[in-house]
């Protein structure tokens, strides 16, 4: 427990500083848009309803979806700016996070500013005009000062929203406090989840209290309270803008002094070939382990490496195709169904061949090869329940399905694999429930569902003693783990040579054991430790 907590504190400065940075910039940008727009629509009433409606509609878009949508849009934009202006920027991380958060922050500030200005007593504005004030003077000296408490209340709401929503920036590649939550959920590290939630809540409460002090000071005309609150907020905002740079400097100093935890150490190496190799990973344990394995392998080959963790499945593929990352591990079935939009079930060799050709032709992506194991969807049950029903293979479920509940991850029931299983076996379950994958496993263990769509190399299968059902009618397509290189990385032959020892080197049982090391509740190991164990097995097997 103490080591786990120490690990969370070790990365707190970097996570917190980046979280504060995107929050501050988004709020500043949101205020720069909403305040002038509010003044304009108050003075031009015909635009008031359309403006508020458009901004309100943005709030109906799920925040994670909005952030994810920014990535392909920015990939397309950077392609255009690169071609026409010679300007390139990253479509992952900072920009999609800040743009999405800015859009979410506008509504409360816009609505409260409009309400505050319109709520000013007309007698006050008439008196000001009677004294000879111009419309601009009325706005700045009467309307805005009187509306200030309502405007600040809107800023308070926007701040709390933005701090909370910023935790969802992790899947688009932005480091933040969400890294604790997303990674903790996938690795059963509840200390990390709770730690991230507490820090995010503390940050939101602190900013809200300071803004509340400003609001109270303005209402009660206590200049000292306003000045003190504004000063502290200004310091925090400046820290938000510059803290990540300071953390990077401190990180480099700490690494030289030996103060940084092994899990986040990056050796100082002279960049060779590619200046920096950027490794991506999705949002589950196996991806974290394989990302760390490739990182250590490439570092030993003299490369400088950066990791982009917890990217969404579509986001990570778009990032590779757009050159935002250089290498990651994907699965043939995922590429086949999601990227290629194919739903027919073909032999493994045929899927590999067609997938590799399509990736190269459509995106310039090189398929380096399979790691040697398959992580496919597999129906699983509690072992004792399966034995009671006499279920060994999926076809055995046919007579029981109408009395059973089926659980899957968030996307499973919309995927062609489910349609293939359902139609080929003729399965009709009593109910279908979607879960985040961590809770999906818990649901079958607790008996809330009877069957789940597990992942065949997931360590939780062993941890919970689940029984995998044989796909006797071969309805599930192959899901071999393959290393993919971006068009940029594919030109570096030394990079491919450095990763070559991993190809066909990892049996499924090794991967399952490595996942189990991280996922199991007792004697849990870190992702770095599991990656080192896997690498030692690979090297030992090569020597033998």
BATOR-824791 format. One line per 10 residues: number of its first residue (from 1); their letters; for each residue x, y, z of C-alpha. Coordinates in steps of 0.2 Angstrom, whole numbers, plus 5000, padded with zeros to 4 digits. Each point is the difference from the previous one (the first is absolute). Layout:
BEGIN
NUM	a	X Y Z ~ ... $
END
This chain:
BEGIN
1	xxxxxxxxxx	5000 5000 5000 ~ 5014 5012 5005 ~ 5010 4996 4984 ~ 4984 5003 4990 ~ 4996 5016 5008 ~ 5018 5006 4997 ~ 4999 4996 4982 ~ 4985 5011 4998 ~ 5009 5014 5009 ~ 5015 4998 4989 $
11	xxxxxxxxxx	4990 5005 4984 ~ 4989 5013 5009 ~ 5010 5015 4995 ~ 4999 4996 4981 ~ 4982 4994 5000 ~ 4994 5015 5011 ~ 5010 5013 4990 ~ 4993 4994 4984 ~ 4982 4999 5006 ~ 5002 5018 5007 $
21	xxxxxxxxxx	5007 5006 4984 ~ 4986 4994 4988 ~ 4987 5006 5013 ~ 5007 5017 5001 ~ 5002 5002 4981 ~ 4983 4994 4997 ~ 4992 5011 5012 ~ 5010 5015 4994 ~ 4995 4996 4982 ~ 4982 4997 5005 $
31	xxxxxxxxxx	4999 5017 5009 ~ 5008 5009 4985 ~ 4986 4992 4989 ~ 4985 5001 5012 ~ 5001 5017 5007 ~ 5001 5010 4984 ~ 4987 4989 4992 ~ 4989 5003 5015 ~ 5001 5019 4999 ~ 4997 4999 4981 $
41	xxxxxxxxxx	4984 4989 5002 ~ 4993 5011 5013 ~ 5002 5015 4989 ~ 4993 4990 4985 ~ 4986 4990 5007 ~ 4996 4991 4983 ~ 5017 4990 5002 ~ 4996 4996 5019 ~ 4990 4984 4997 ~ 5011 4993 4986 $
51	xxxxxxxxxx	5016 5003 5009 ~ 4994 4992 5017 ~ 4992 4986 4990 ~ 5016 4995 4991 ~ 5010 5001 5016 ~ 4987 4989 5009 ~ 5000 4987 4986 ~ 5019 4998 5003 ~ 4996 4995 5018 ~ 4989 4986 4994 $
61	xxxxxxxxxx	5015 4991 4992 ~ 5008 4988 5012 ~ 5016 5008 5005 ~ 5011 4985 4996 ~ 4992 4999 4983 ~ 5004 5018 4997 ~ 5018 4999 5005 ~ 5002 4984 4989 ~ 4992 5009 4985 ~ 5013 5014 5001 $
71	xxxxxxxxxx	5014 4987 4995 ~ 4995 4996 4982 ~ 4994 5018 4997 ~ 5018 5006 5006 ~ 5008 4986 4990 ~ 4992 5007 4984 ~ 5003 5018 5005 ~ 5019 4997 5003 ~ 5001 4991 4983 ~ 4993 5015 4991 $
81	xxxxxxxxxx	5010 5013 5010 ~ 5016 4989 4996 ~ 4996 5000 4982 ~ 4995 5018 4998 ~ 5010 5009 5013 ~ 5014 4988 5005 ~ 4993 5000 5018 ~ 4998 4984 5010 ~ 4993 4997 5017 ~ 4995 4985 5011 $
91	xxxxxxxxxx	4982 4994 4998 ~ 5002 4991 5016 ~ 5001 5006 5018 ~ 5000 5019 5003 ~ 4990 5006 4986 ~ 4985 4989 5000 ~ 4999 5001 5018 ~ 5000 5019 5001 ~ 4988 5002 4986 ~ 4988 4988 5007 $
101	xxxxxxxxxx	5001 5007 5018 ~ 4998 5018 4993 ~ 4984 4995 4991 ~ 4993 4993 5016 ~ 5005 5015 5011 ~ 4991 5013 4989 ~ 4982 4996 5005 ~ 5000 5005 5018 ~ 5010 5015 4998 ~ 4990 5006 4985 $
111	xxxxxxxxxx	4983 4997 5008 ~ 5005 5008 5016 ~ 5007 5015 4992 ~ 4984 5003 4989 ~ 4989 4997 5016 ~ 5011 5012 5010 ~ 5000 5014 4988 ~ 4981 4998 4996 ~ 4997 5000 5019 ~ 5007 5017 5003 $
121	xxxxxxxxxx	4986 5012 5006 ~ 4995 5010 4985 ~ 4999 5016 5011 ~ 5019 4999 5003 ~ 5004 4999 4981 ~ 4987 5014 4997 ~ 5008 5011 5013 ~ 5018 4997 4993 ~ 4994 5005 4983 ~ 4992 5015 5007 $
131	xxxxxxxxxx	5017 5005 5008 ~ 5007 5000 4982 ~ 5008 4983 5000 ~ 5004 4992 4983 ~ 4993 4982 4997 ~ 5018 4994 5002 ~ 5001 5009 5017 ~ 4984 4993 5006 ~ 5006 4983 4996 ~ 5016 5001 5009 $
141	xxxxxxxxxx	4996 5011 5014 ~ 4982 4995 5004 ~ 4994 4984 4992 ~ 5015 4989 5002 ~ 5005 5005 5018 ~ 4982 4997 5005 ~ 4999 4983 4991 ~ 5017 4995 5006 ~ 4994 4988 5014 ~ 4989 4991 4988 $
151	xxxxxxxxxx	5014 4999 4987 ~ 5012 4993 5013 ~ 4987 4987 5005 ~ 5000 4994 4982 ~ 5019 4999 5001 ~ 4999 4990 5015 ~ 4989 4987 4992 ~ 5011 5000 4984 ~ 5015 4997 5011 ~ 4993 4985 5010 $
161	xxxxxxxxxx	4993 4993 4983 ~ 5017 5002 4991 ~ 5010 4992 5014 ~ 4989 4985 5000 ~ 4999 4998 4982 ~ 5019 5002 4998 ~ 5002 4983 5007 ~ 4993 4993 4984 ~ 5014 5007 4990 ~ 5011 4984 5003 $
171	xxxxxxxxxx	4992 4990 4985 ~ 5005 5014 4988 ~ 5018 5000 5006 ~ 5001 5014 5012 ~ 5008 4996 5017 ~ 4989 5006 5014 ~ 4992 4993 5016 ~ 4990 4989 4990 ~ 5015 4989 4997 ~ 4998 4994 5018 $
181	xxxxxxxxxx	4982 4996 4997 ~ 5001 4991 4983 ~ 5015 4990 5004 ~ 4994 4996 5017 ~ 4984 4993 4994 ~ 5008 4989 4987 ~ 5013 4993 5012 ~ 4989 4998 5015 ~ 5010 5013 5009 ~ 4987 5009 5011 $
191	xxxxxxxxxx	5013 5010 5009 ~ 5004 5009 4984 ~ 4982 5002 4996 ~ 4996 5008 5017 ~ 5016 5010 5000 ~ 4995 5008 4983 ~ 4982 5003 5006 ~ 5006 5008 5016 ~ 5013 5012 4992 ~ 4988 5005 4986 $
201	xxxxxxxxxx	4986 5004 5013 ~ 5013 5009 5011 ~ 5005 5011 4985 ~ 4982 5004 4995 ~ 4995 5004 5018 ~ 5015 5011 5002 ~ 4997 5010 4984 ~ 4981 5001 5004 ~ 5004 5007 5018 ~ 5012 5013 4993 $
211	xxxxxxxxxx	4987 5006 4987 ~ 4987 4999 5013 ~ 5011 5013 5010 ~ 5000 5011 4985 ~ 4981 4999 4998 ~ 4997 5004 5018 ~ 5013 5014 5000 ~ 4991 5008 4985 ~ 4983 4998 5007 ~ 5005 5008 5017 $
221	xxxxxxxxxx	5012 5012 4992 ~ 5015 4993 5010 ~ 5015 5005 4990 ~ 5012 4991 5010 ~ 4991 4983 4998 ~ 4999 5003 4982 ~ 5018 5004 4998 ~ 5006 4986 5011 ~ 4989 4987 4990 ~ 5005 5007 4983 $
231	xxxxxxxxxx	5019 5000 5005 ~ 5000 4982 5005 ~ 4990 4995 4985 ~ 5012 5010 4989 ~ 5015 4990 5008 ~ 4990 4984 4996 ~ 4997 5004 4982 ~ 5018 5005 4997 ~ 5005 4984 5008 ~ 4988 4991 4989 $
241	xxxxxxxxxx	5008 5007 4985 ~ 5018 4997 5004 ~ 5000 4986 5013 ~ 5002 4986 4987 ~ 5016 5008 4993 ~ 5006 5001 5018 ~ 4996 4982 5004 ~ 5009 4994 4984 ~ 5016 5009 5006 ~ 4998 4993 5018 $
251	xxxxxxxxxx	4997 4983 4992 ~ 5016 5001 4991 ~ 5009 5005 5016 ~ 4992 4986 5010 ~ 5004 4987 4987 ~ 5019 5005 5001 ~ 4999 5000 5019 ~ 4990 4983 5000 ~ 4984 5007 5008 ~ 4988 4994 4987 $
261	xxxxxxxxxx	4990 4984 5002 ~ 5006 4986 4988 ~ 4983 4999 4992 ~ 5002 5018 4993 ~ 5019 5001 4997 ~ 5005 5005 4983 ~ 5019 4998 4997 ~ 5009 5014 4992 ~ 5005 4994 4983 ~ 5006 5009 4985 $
271	xxxxxxxxxx	4986 4999 4987 ~ 5005 4990 4985 ~ 4991 4996 4984 ~ 4983 5006 5005 ~ 5002 5014 5012 ~ 4986 4993 5012 ~ 4990 4984 4998 ~ 4983 5002 5006 ~ 4991 4984 5006 ~ 4981 5000 5002 $
281	xxxxxxxxxx	4990 4988 5011 ~ 4981 4998 5003 ~ 4991 4999 5016 ~ 5003 4983 5007 ~ 5014 4991 5010 ~ 5007 4990 4985 ~ 5002 5016 4990 ~ 5009 5008 5015 ~ 5012 4985 5001 ~ 5004 4999 4982 $
291	xxxxxxxxxx	5003 5018 4999 ~ 5012 5000 5014 ~ 5009 4984 4992 ~ 5002 5009 4984 ~ 5006 5015 5008 ~ 5014 4991 5010 ~ 5005 4990 4984 ~ 5002 5016 4990 ~ 5009 5010 5014 ~ 5013 4986 5000 $
301	xxxxxxxxxx	5002 5002 4982 ~ 5004 5018 5002 ~ 4983 5009 4997 ~ 4992 5014 5010 ~ 4982 4994 5003 ~ 4984 5008 5006 ~ 4984 4991 5004 ~ 4982 5006 4997 ~ 4989 4989 5011 ~ 4982 4996 5001 $
311	xxxxxxxxxx	4995 5006 4983 ~ 4983 4994 4993 ~ 5000 4987 4987 ~ 4994 5011 4986 ~ 5011 5014 5006 ~ 5016 4990 5000 ~ 4998 4993 4983 ~ 4996 5018 4993 ~ 5016 5006 5009 ~ 5011 4987 4992 $
321	xxxxxxxxxx	4993 5003 4983 ~ 5002 5019 5003 ~ 5018 4998 5006 ~ 4996 5006 5018 ~ 5007 4983 5007 ~ 5013 4989 4992 ~ 4996 4982 5007 ~ 4987 4991 5009 ~ 4993 4982 5002 ~ 4983 4997 4993 $
331	xxxxxxxxxx	4990 4985 4996 ~ 4995 4993 4983 ~ 4982 4998 5004 ~ 4999 5018 5006 ~ 5008 5007 4984 ~ 4989 4988 4989 ~ 4983 5005 5008 ~ 5003 5018 5006 ~ 5013 5008 4987 ~ 4996 4989 4985 $
341	xxxxxxxxxx	4981 4998 5004 ~ 5000 4982 4995 ~ 4989 4987 5008 ~ 5003 4984 4991 ~ 5010 4987 5010 ~ 5015 4994 4990 ~ 5015 4988 5005 ~ 5014 5008 5010 ~ 5012 5001 4985 ~ 4988 5008 4989 $
351	xxxxxxxxxx	4995 5014 5013 ~ 5019 5003 5003 ~ 5004 5002 4981 ~ 4985 5011 4996 ~ 5002 5011 5016 ~ 5019 5003 4996 ~ 4997 5004 4982 ~ 4986 5012 5005 ~ 5010 5009 5013 ~ 5014 5003 4989 $
361	xxxxxxxxxx	4990 5006 4985 ~ 4987 5010 5009 ~ 5012 5008 5014 ~ 5018 4995 4997 ~ 4999 4990 5016 ~ 5012 4985 5001 ~ 4995 4984 5009 ~ 5016 4994 5008 ~ 4993 4983 5005 ~ 4990 4991 5014 $
371	xxxxxxxxxx	5007 4999 5018 ~ 4995 4982 5000 ~ 4984 5000 5010 ~ 4982 5004 4997 ~ 4989 5010 5011 ~ 4983 4997 4993 ~ 4982 5002 5007 ~ 4995 4984 5009 ~ 4984 4996 5009 ~ 5004 4996 5018 $
381	xxxxxxxxxx	4990 4994 5015 ~ 5003 4997 5019 ~ 5008 4982 5000 ~ 4987 4993 5012 ~ 4985 5007 4991 ~ 5007 4993 4983 ~ 5002 4983 5008 ~ 4983 5001 5008 ~ 4992 5003 4983 ~ 5012 4988 4991 $
391	xxxxxxxxxx	5007 5014 4989 ~ 5016 4997 4991 ~ 4998 5008 4984 ~ 4990 5015 4993 ~ 4988 4988 4991 ~ 4995 4993 5017 ~ 4993 5017 5005 ~ 4986 4998 4987 ~ 4988 4991 5011 ~ 5004 5012 5015 $
401	xxxxxxxxxx	5002 5017 4992 ~ 4982 5006 5003 ~ 5002 4998 5019 ~ 5017 5008 5000 ~ 5006 5018 5000 ~ 5015 5005 4989 ~ 5013 5014 5004 ~ 5012 5008 4989 ~ 5011 5016 4999 ~ 4994 5016 4993 $
411	xxxxxxxxxx	5002 4996 4982 ~ 4997 4981 4999 ~ 4982 5000 4996 ~ 5002 5011 4985 ~ 5015 4991 4993 ~ 4999 4987 4986 ~ 5007 4987 5011 ~ 4984 5000 5011 ~ 4989 4999 4985 ~ 5010 4985 4993 $
421	xxxxxxxxxx	4999 4991 5017 ~ 4982 5004 5002 ~ 4995 4995 4983 ~ 5011 4985 4997 ~ 4995 4992 5017 ~ 4982 5007 5000 ~ 5003 5007 5018 ~ 4986 5011 5007 ~ 5004 5005 5018 ~ 4988 5006 5013 $
431	xxxxxxxxxx	5009 5016 5001 ~ 5016 5009 4994 ~ 5009 5012 5011 ~ 5015 5011 4995 ~ 5014 5004 5013 ~ 5017 5008 5001 ~ 5011 4985 4999 ~ 5006 5001 5018 ~ 4982 4999 5006 ~ 4995 4987 4987 $
441	xxxxxxxxxx	5011 4987 5008 ~ 4993 5005 5017 ~ 4983 4998 4994 ~ 5002 4981 4995 ~ 5009 4996 5016 ~ 4986 5008 5011 ~ 4987 4991 4989 ~ 4992 5016 4993 ~ 5003 4992 4983 ~ 5003 4982 4995 $
451	xxxxxxxxxx	5011 5002 4985 ~ 5012 5013 4994 ~ 5010 5004 4985 ~ 5017 4999 5008 ~ 5017 5003 4992 ~ 5009 4983 4998 ~ 5017 5006 5007 ~ 4993 5011 5014 ~ 5008 4996 5017 ~ 4983 5001 5008 $
461	xxxxxxxxxx	4994 4984 4992 ~ 5013 4991 5012 ~ 4997 5012 5014 ~ 4982 4996 5001 ~ 5001 4982 4994 ~ 4989 5003 4985 ~ 4997 4986 4987 ~ 5002 5005 4982 ~ 4988 4992 4988 ~ 5006 4992 4984 $
471	xxxxxxxxxx	4995 5008 4984 ~ 4995 4984 4992 ~ 4992 5008 4984 ~ 5014 5012 4998 ~ 4989 5016 5000 ~ 5014 5011 5008 ~ 5013 5008 4988 ~ 5019 4999 5004 ~ 5006 5013 5012 ~ 5019 4998 4999 $
481	xxxxxxxxxx	5010 5013 5008 ~ 5010 5009 4987 ~ 5013 5014 5000 ~ 4996 5015 4989 ~ 5012 5013 4994 ~ 4995 5017 4993 ~ 5005 5005 4983 ~ 5014 5011 5008 ~ 5006 4986 5011 ~ 4999 4987 4986 $
491	xxxxxxxxxx	5015 5009 4992 ~ 5011 4997 5015 ~ 5007 4983 4997 ~ 5010 5000 5016 ~ 4983 5003 5010 ~ 4993 4984 4991 ~ 5016 4990 5004 ~ 4999 5005 5018 ~ 4982 4994 5002 ~ 5003 4984 4990 $
501	xxxxxxxxxx	5005 4989 5015 ~ 4982 5003 5007 ~ 4992 4993 4984 ~ 4992 4982 5003 ~ 5009 5000 5017 ~ 4985 5001 5012 ~ 4989 4985 5003 ~ 4982 5004 5006 ~ 5004 4992 5017 ~ 5014 5012 5003 $
511	xxxxxxxxxx	4989 5015 4996 ~ 4986 4993 5011 ~ 5013 4998 5014 ~ 5007 5018 4998 ~ 4982 5007 5000 ~ 4996 4990 5015 ~ 5015 5007 5010 ~ 4993 5017 4998 ~ 4981 4996 5001 ~ 5000 4988 5015 $
521	xxxxxxxxxx	4995 5007 5017 ~ 5014 4991 5010 ~ 5018 5003 4997 ~ 4997 5013 4986 ~ 5014 5005 4989 ~ 5003 5016 4991 ~ 4998 5001 4981 ~ 5019 5003 4999 ~ 5003 4984 5010 ~ 4989 4990 4989 $
531	xxxxxxxxxx	5008 5007 4984 ~ 5018 4995 5008 ~ 4994 4983 5004 ~ 4993 4997 4982 ~ 5016 5007 4993 ~ 5011 4988 5010 ~ 4989 4985 4994 ~ 5003 5006 4982 ~ 5018 5002 5002 ~ 5002 4983 5009 $
541	xxxx	4990 4991 4987 ~ 5011 5008 4986 ~ 5016 4994 5009 ~ 4993 4982 5002 $
END
